[in-house]
């Protein structure tokens, strides 16, 4: 790796830390998100431009499949073992699904952005100055 690559800079969090806590992959400040799921335009501390990274729809597809699988498996298990009324399923699975999707989507988006930064990934055909 060249000496100017991201792996050689001090104060950088790992991909896991950046993903879990929304840390800037360059300086480690908690500045990656402007809202619950929206990335900030840039880091307020080191001015890393987050808009140059394109995480796309991959995290949403992954999270939807994972949470859907977990939720359906648990709902089927509950139904077969206890046979609760339908309202119990609604009270349990709707809020749980929403919380899991939002939480996991935030983590997967942040992890992908941090991974793109650390691997110096860019869009095909795009020339960065």
N, C-alpha and C positions, 0 to 999 in steps of 0.2 A: 504494500500500500504506500502511496506517496505520503510525505510527511504532512501535507495539508489536508489529508483525509479526515473525516469526522471522527474516526476511531482514535486519533491521536490528540484530540482536544481534551483538556481537563474539565471536570465538572459535569460531564455528560451522564445522564441516567441511562440505564439499560433499556431495552425495548419494553420489558415487562414493567419496570417502574414507570416509564413514560406512559404506558397504556393504562395502568391502574390509577394513576394519580393525575393524569392530564398534564404531564410535565413537558416543557419545551425540550425537544431532543438535542438541541445545541447547548443550552445553558442550564437546563434543569429547573427553571422557574415554572410555577404552576400557572401558565398563561396560554395553554393550547386552545382552550374552549372559551367562546364568548357567551354561550348559553348552554342549555342542557346537552344538545347534540351538535350545535353549530361551532365550527372552528373559528377562532379569531382570525383576522386578516394577517396579523403578524405578532410576534412576541413583543411585549411591552418592554422587556429587559434588553434583549440582544438584537431585536429587529429582524429575526428570521422570518421570511415571508412564507406563511403557511399556505397561501393561496397557490403557490407553485406546485404543491403536491396534489395529486389527483387520486383519492382513495376509491372513487367510483361507487358502484353498487354492490361490490363484493361483500363488504361487511354486512349489509342488510340481508342479502341472500343467505349467508352463512348463519347469521343469528336467527332468522326466521325458521330455517330448517332445524337448527339445534333446539330452540325453545319449543317449537311445534312438536318435535319428537318427545322431548321430556314431558311436556304438558299432557299430551295425548296418552302417553304410557302411564303417567300417574293417575289421570282421570279414569282410564280403563281399569287399572288396578283397584282404585277406590270403589268404582261401580261394582266390580265383581266380588270384592271382599265385604263391603258394607251395604251396598245398594241404597245410598242416600237419595232423598228427593232431588229433583232437578234444580231447585233453587240453591241447594248446597254447592252443586257444581258451578253454578254461575257466580256465587259469592267467593268461591275459592279460586277458580281458574282464570277468570277475567282479570282481577287485580294482579295475580301472580304473573300472568303472561305479560301484562303491561310493564311491570317492574323489571322482569327478566329481560325483555326486549330492549327497553331503554338503557338499562345498566350494561348489558352485554354489547349493545351497539356502540355505546360510548367507548368502551374498552377496546373493541375490535377496530374502530375507526382510528383511535389514538395509536394503537399498536401498529397498524398499517402505515400511518404517517411517519412514525418513528422509524420503522423498518425502511421505508423509502429514503428517509434522510440518511440513515446510517449506511445504506448500500448505494447511496448517491444515484438513486433511480430517477428517471425522467421519462416524459412521454416520448414515444417514438416519433422521430422526425423533427423534434423540437430542439433548437440550438440555444443553450443557455449562455449568456454573456460571461 
